[in-house]
Amino acid sequence: MKIVVLTKAAVPLSSAIKIDPKTGTLVREGVPLTSNVWDRDAVEFALKLKDKYGGEVIALSMAPPSGIPALESLIGMGVDRAILASDRVFAGADTWATAHVLAKTIEKYVPDYDLVVAGEETIDSTTAHIGAQTASWLGVPYVYYVYDAEIKGRTLIARRFLEDEGVDEVYEVEMPAVVSVLKGSQVPREVRLSRKLNAREYIQIVSNKELGLEPDRVGLRGSPTIVAGLASATYPPRKKVVIQGEPAEVVKKLIEVLKQEGVL
Amino acid sequence: MWVYLERREDKLKDVGLELLGKARELAQKLGGVEVGGVIVAGTEDMAREAIYHGADKVVIIENPELKVYTPVEYAEAIAKVLQKYKPEIFLIGATKRGRELAAYIANTLTTGITADCTALEIDQKTRDLLQIRPTFGGTQLATIRTPQRRPQMASVRPGVFPKPPRDTSRTGQIIVERVEIARRRTRLISVEKRLEKDVADLPPVESADIVVAGGRGLGSAEGFKLLIELAKLLGGTVGASLMAVRAGWAPHTRQVGQTGKTIRPKLYIAVGISGAIQHLMGIMEAKTIIAINPDPHAPIMENADYAVVGDYKQIIPLLIEEIKKLKS
């Protein structure tokens, strides 16, 4: 079993974000990046399959070199090795152009893959696009929101949960295939510090020199979508009326508020 | 201008009809272009329903093999129809299934897609679709364009746009398209309704006008029962912070915030919730926020319309009593 885990070195939500004034995209260069939190479910899912069926788990990411620490922590979790597709021409990519690089990297460096696993979505962009787009680029079937799986020959038996319908479904999926892992469905194993310390030697960095993709099909230039504007989201200002005092008094005021709001 | 009409068993989901309403509005801005809809393995009744809600033309993809939803086969069939009819714009409801299909369809058509738009507009100069979506944890609002490729694709969460009125005098064209699937690669072998142990028989947190939510400050599952009682009295539902979910007082489906649901209720009552930024992101669009917390400096209090300083154990039972009195 060869399992590729797609992972994003994401800009932590707590950090001050920088926007490239020319492209309107988020600057990832020179910003400390952390592994997308939902990818840890994907890694755990992949490692469990490896524990059961043997094989190798390879993490794959497209990021500037500042994405290396994110991969190191996944290696600390037990991923065997990682590939970082990194090149200035990849910068500013939308999901279409990102999935393009990921799929071509898989085809070139892990051509005998059995399964590609992605997190349900990323914490910073939350599109949930990459799994399906990578499947499309690779020309293989896919299923989202999977939380448990077994393998029978060349078939993946994938169990998934659709939260909005409250329904569990089981699919037979022909391998190789792509699955996304239901966020919060796994208990990710701890990062082993001893392993993380030596992680750098298990990371292979590939640039577009090796991949040889047409520059107008990658990065900002290759992206079908462009960010035409980015503004701080504005939300309704709050009244900030403080209500305090004896409980009976407070409740009296609350009743007034509920009447005003048309609730009572 | 086309819309994907998602079907669940024998009924169209509301989100498709909501998008038809928006599509009509955008079509007018484009000088009255046609509004189309596509249903996989649907019936003429469903197609008529779509026409009553704003479609001029509905394509029913016919193939007995597609009666049951499977992701890759559905995505390919829809892409084939779009290749034939070549709409300029294609909108898709961002349900769990819709999100699964959208990016694959876009890729098959070599076009881009924008996820979870909260607003859609037309740029009068270029006639481009402006796809507006919150990003980076809801702190930023991005306007996305697809300048070169067609169709311009966007997904939209259910409930973002209102469902247009049903007008049975509307007429339109129904076309049945036979679409072959190359080779089946995914197969559904079982479906089971999950009997989630929910805290109460109350509506989902994302669909209620009034949400009473609890956090770590409740201290116990017992405290949550008080919130359920209050929610029922107000005709609303209950929600929970991440901490309350982790404590096992409420299921994950009721979690409000960045790692749970983003909601837009008319009234949000936060009880014992400190208001971490991740939680606040999920309630930014609530019309009115009431926070009940003993700590006047908790972040939720700074972000509330009414910051009630006090112990919920004293306030909520009294409030319930008063509301009952008013109602009787």
HADDOCK unambig.tbl for C-alpha pairs under 7 A between the chains (distance, minus, plus):
assign (segid A and resid 13 and name CA) (segid B and resid 136 and name CA) 6.88 0.50 0.50
assign (segid A and resid 13 and name CA) (segid B and resid 137 and name CA) 6.82 0.50 0.50
assign (segid A and resid 96 and name CA) (segid B and resid 112 and name CA) 6.33 0.50 0.50
assign (segid A and resid 124 and name CA) (segid B and resid 135 and name CA) 6.79 0.50 0.50
assign (segid A and resid 124 and name CA) (segid B and resid 136 and name CA) 4.55 0.50 0.50
assign (segid A and resid 124 and name CA) (segid B and resid 137 and name CA) 5.90 0.50 0.50
assign (segid A and resid 125 and name CA) (segid B and resid 135 and name CA) 5.67 0.50 0.50
assign (segid A and resid 125 and name CA) (segid B and resid 136 and name CA) 5.76 0.50 0.50
assign (segid A and resid 127 and name CA) (segid B and resid 115 and name CA) 5.24 0.50 0.50
assign (segid A and resid 129 and name CA) (segid B and resid 103 and name CA) 5.22 0.50 0.50
assign (segid A and resid 132 and name CA) (segid B and resid 100 and name CA) 6.92 0.50 0.50
assign (segid A and resid 132 and name CA) (segid B and resid 103 and name CA) 5.75 0.50 0.50
assign (segid A and resid 132 and name CA) (segid B and resid 104 and name CA) 4.97 0.50 0.50
assign (segid A and resid 133 and name CA) (segid B and resid 103 and name CA) 5.74 0.50 0.50
assign (segid A and resid 133 and name CA) (segid B and resid 104 and name CA) 5.30 0.50 0.50
assign (segid A and resid 133 and name CA) (segid B and resid 107 and name CA) 5.85 0.50 0.50
assign (segid A and resid 136 and name CA) (segid B and resid 104 and name CA) 5.93 0.50 0.50
assign (segid A and resid 136 and name CA) (segid B and resid 107 and name CA) 6.33 0.50 0.50
assign (segid A and resid 136 and name CA) (segid B and resid 108 and name CA) 6.66 0.50 0.50
assign (segid A and resid 141 and name CA) (segid B and resid 72 and name CA) 5.80 0.50 0.50
assign (segid A and resid 141 and name CA) (segid B and resid 185 and name CA) 6.28 0.50 0.50
assign (segid A and resid 141 and name CA) (segid B and resid 186 and name CA) 6.84 0.50 0.50
assign (segid A and resid 142 and name CA) (segid B and resid 72 and name CA) 6.45 0.50 0.50
assign (segid A and resid 143 and name CA) (segid B and resid 71 and name CA) 6.49 0.50 0.50
assign (segid A and resid 144 and name CA) (segid B and resid 100 and name CA) 6.32 0.50 0.50
assign (segid A and resid 162 and name CA) (segid B and resid 96 and name CA) 6.33 0.50 0.50
assign (segid A and resid 164 and name CA) (segid B and resid 96 and name CA) 6.67 0.50 0.50
assign (segid A and resid 166 and name CA) (segid B and resid 193 and name CA) 6.14 0.50 0.50
assign (segid A and resid 166 and name CA) (segid B and resid 194 and name CA) 5.62 0.50 0.50
assign (segid A and resid 167 and name CA) (segid B and resid 191 and name CA) 6.84 0.50 0.50
assign (segid A and resid 167 and name CA) (segid B and resid 192 and name CA) 5.71 0.50 0.50
assign (segid A and resid 167 and name CA) (segid B and resid 193 and name CA) 4.56 0.50 0.50
assign (segid A and resid 167 and name CA) (segid B and resid 194 and name CA) 5.34 0.50 0.50
assign (segid A and resid 168 and name CA) (segid B and resid 191 and name CA) 5.73 0.50 0.50
assign (segid A and resid 168 and name CA) (segid B and resid 192 and name CA) 5.13 0.50 0.50
assign (segid A and resid 168 and name CA) (segid B and resid 193 and name CA) 6.22 0.50 0.50
assign (segid A and resid 168 and name CA) (segid B and resid 194 and name CA) 6.14 0.50 0.50
assign (segid A and resid 169 and name CA) (segid B and resid 190 and name CA) 5.64 0.50 0.50
assign (segid A and resid 169 and name CA) (segid B and resid 191 and name CA) 4.51 0.50 0.50
assign (segid A and resid 169 and name CA) (segid B and resid 192 and name CA) 6.40 0.50 0.50
assign (segid A and resid 170 and name CA) (segid B and resid 188 and name CA) 5.97 0.50 0.50
assign (segid A and resid 170 and name CA) (segid B and resid 189 and name CA) 5.58 0.50 0.50
assign (segid A and resid 170 and name CA) (segid B and resid 190 and name CA) 5.14 0.50 0.50
assign (segid A and resid 170 and name CA) (segid B and resid 191 and name CA) 6.56 0.50 0.50
assign (segid A and resid 171 and name CA) (segid B and resid 186 and name CA) 6.51 0.50 0.50
assign (segid A and resid 171 and name CA) (segid B and resid 187 and name CA) 5.41 0.50 0.50
assign (segid A and resid 171 and name CA) (segid B and resid 188 and name CA) 4.48 0.50 0.50
assign (segid A and resid 171 and name CA) (segid B and resid 189 and name CA) 5.59 0.50 0.50
assign (segid A and resid 172 and name CA) (segid B and resid 186 and name CA) 5.59 0.50 0.50
assign (segid A and resid 172 and name CA) (segid B and resid 187 and name CA) 5.10 0.50 0.50
assign (segid A and resid 172 and name CA) (segid B and resid 188 and name CA) 6.44 0.50 0.50
assign (segid A and resid 172 and name CA) (segid B and resid 189 and name CA) 6.84 0.50 0.50
assign (segid A and resid 173 and name CA) (segid B and resid 185 and name CA) 6.03 0.50 0.50
assign (segid A and resid 173 and name CA) (segid B and resid 186 and name CA) 4.53 0.50 0.50
assign (segid A and resid 173 and name CA) (segid B and resid 187 and name CA) 6.59 0.50 0.50
assign (segid A and resid 174 and name CA) (segid B and resid 185 and name CA) 5.41 0.50 0.50
assign (segid A and resid 174 and name CA) (segid B and resid 186 and name CA) 6.42 0.50 0.50
assign (segid A and resid 224 and name CA) (segid B and resid 111 and name CA) 5.94 0.50 0.50
assign (segid A and resid 224 and name CA) (segid B and resid 112 and name CA) 4.85 0.50 0.50
assign (segid A and resid 224 and name CA) (segid B and resid 146 and name CA) 5.73 0.50 0.50
assign (segid A and resid 224 and name CA) (segid B and resid 148 and name CA) 6.81 0.50 0.50
assign (segid A and resid 224 and name CA) (segid B and resid 149 and name CA) 6.25 0.50 0.50
assign (segid A and resid 225 and name CA) (segid B and resid 112 and name CA) 5.45 0.50 0.50
assign (segid A and resid 225 and name CA) (segid B and resid 144 and name CA) 6.45 0.50 0.50
assign (segid A and resid 225 and name CA) (segid B and resid 145 and name CA) 5.49 0.50 0.50
assign (segid A and resid 225 and name CA) (segid B and resid 146 and name CA) 4.47 0.50 0.50
assign (segid A and resid 226 and name CA) (segid B and resid 144 and name CA) 5.62 0.50 0.50
assign (segid A and resid 226 and name CA) (segid B and resid 145 and name CA) 5.36 0.50 0.50
assign (segid A and resid 226 and name CA) (segid B and resid 146 and name CA) 6.36 0.50 0.50
assign (segid A and resid 227 and name CA) (segid B and resid 142 and name CA) 6.66 0.50 0.50
assign (segid A and resid 227 and name CA) (segid B and resid 143 and name CA) 5.87 0.50 0.50
assign (segid A and resid 227 and name CA) (segid B and resid 144 and name CA) 4.60 0.50 0.50
assign (segid A and resid 227 and name CA) (segid B and resid 145 and name CA) 6.44 0.50 0.50
assign (segid A and resid 228 and name CA) (segid B and resid 143 and name CA) 5.37 0.50 0.50
assign (segid A and resid 228 and name CA) (segid B and resid 144 and name CA) 5.43 0.50 0.50
assign (segid A and resid 228 and name CA) (segid B and resid 145 and name CA) 6.22 0.50 0.50
assign (segid A and resid 229 and name CA) (segid B and resid 142 and name CA) 5.71 0.50 0.50
assign (segid A and resid 229 and name CA) (segid B and resid 143 and name CA) 4.94 0.50 0.50
assign (segid A and resid 230 and name CA) (segid B and resid 140 and name CA) 6.58 0.50 0.50
assign (segid A and resid 230 and name CA) (segid B and resid 141 and name CA) 5.67 0.50 0.50
assign (segid A and resid 230 and name CA) (segid B and resid 142 and name CA) 4.42 0.50 0.50
assign (segid A and resid 230 and name CA) (segid B and resid 143 and name CA) 6.22 0.50 0.50
assign (segid A and resid 231 and name CA) (segid B and resid 140 and name CA) 5.63 0.50 0.50
assign (segid A and resid 231 and name CA) (segid B and resid 141 and name CA) 5.27 0.50 0.50
assign (segid A and resid 231 and name CA) (segid B and resid 142 and name CA) 6.52 0.50 0.50
assign (segid A and resid 232 and name CA) (segid B and resid 139 and name CA) 5.95 0.50 0.50
assign (segid A and resid 232 and name CA) (segid B and resid 140 and name CA) 4.48 0.50 0.50
assign (segid A and resid 232 and name CA) (segid B and resid 141 and name CA) 5.99 0.50 0.50
assign (segid A and resid 233 and name CA) (segid B and resid 138 and name CA) 6.94 0.50 0.50
assign (segid A and resid 233 and name CA) (segid B and resid 139 and name CA) 5.29 0.50 0.50
assign (segid A and resid 233 and name CA) (segid B and resid 140 and name CA) 4.72 0.50 0.50
assign (segid A and resid 233 and name CA) (segid B and resid 141 and name CA) 5.06 0.50 0.50
assign (segid A and resid 235 and name CA) (segid B and resid 284 and name CA) 6.08 0.50 0.50
assign (segid A and resid 235 and name CA) (segid B and resid 285 and name CA) 6.46 0.50 0.50
assign (segid A and resid 238 and name CA) (segid B and resid 303 and name CA) 6.15 0.50 0.50
assign (segid A and resid 238 and name CA) (segid B and resid 304 and name CA) 5.74 0.50 0.50
assign (segid A and resid 238 and name CA) (segid B and resid 305 and name CA) 4.82 0.50 0.50
assign (segid A and resid 239 and name CA) (segid B and resid 304 and name CA) 6.91 0.50 0.50
assign (segid A and resid 239 and name CA) (segid B and resid 305 and name CA) 4.26 0.50 0.50
assign (segid A and resid 239 and name CA) (segid B and resid 306 and name CA) 6.93 0.50 0.50
assign (segid A and resid 240 and name CA) (segid B and resid 302 and name CA) 6.52 0.50 0.50
assign (segid A and resid 240 and name CA) (segid B and resid 303 and name CA) 6.94 0.50 0.50
assign (segid A and resid 240 and name CA) (segid B and resid 304 and name CA) 5.49 0.50 0.50
assign (segid A and resid 240 and name CA) (segid B and resid 305 and name CA) 4.52 0.50 0.50
assign (segid A and resid 240 and name CA) (segid B and resid 306 and name CA) 5.59 0.50 0.50
assign (segid A and resid 240 and name CA) (segid B and resid 307 and name CA) 6.37 0.50 0.50
assign (segid A and resid 241 and name CA) (segid B and resid 305 and name CA) 5.83 0.50 0.50
assign (segid A and resid 241 and name CA) (segid B and resid 306 and name CA) 4.73 0.50 0.50
assign (segid A and resid 241 and name CA) (segid B and resid 307 and name CA) 5.98 0.50 0.50
assign (segid A and resid 242 and name CA) (segid B and resid 306 and name CA) 5.83 0.50 0.50
assign (segid A and resid 242 and name CA) (segid B and resid 307 and name CA) 4.72 0.50 0.50
assign (segid A and resid 242 and name CA) (segid B and resid 308 and name CA) 5.99 0.50 0.50
assign (segid A and resid 243 and name CA) (segid B and resid 306 and name CA) 6.78 0.50 0.50
assign (segid A and resid 243 and name CA) (segid B and resid 307 and name CA) 5.91 0.50 0.50
assign (segid A and resid 243 and name CA) (segid B and resid 308 and name CA) 4.66 0.50 0.50
assign (segid A and resid 243 and name CA) (segid B and resid 309 and name CA) 6.25 0.50 0.50
assign (segid A and resid 244 and name CA) (segid B and resid 308 and name CA) 5.91 0.50 0.50
assign (segid A and resid 244 and name CA) (segid B and resid 309 and name CA) 5.16 0.50 0.50
assign (segid A and resid 244 and name CA) (segid B and resid 310 and name CA) 6.87 0.50 0.50
assign (segid A and resid 247 and name CA) (segid B and resid 314 and name CA) 6.39 0.50 0.50
assign (segid A and resid 247 and name CA) (segid B and resid 315 and name CA) 5.56 0.50 0.50
assign (segid A and resid 251 and name CA) (segid B and resid 315 and name CA) 6.46 0.50 0.50
assign (segid A and resid 251 and name CA) (segid B and resid 318 and name CA) 6.84 0.50 0.50
assign (segid A and resid 251 and name CA) (segid B and resid 319 and name CA) 5.60 0.50 0.50
assign (segid A and resid 263 and name CA) (segid B and resid 234 and name CA) 6.89 0.50 0.50
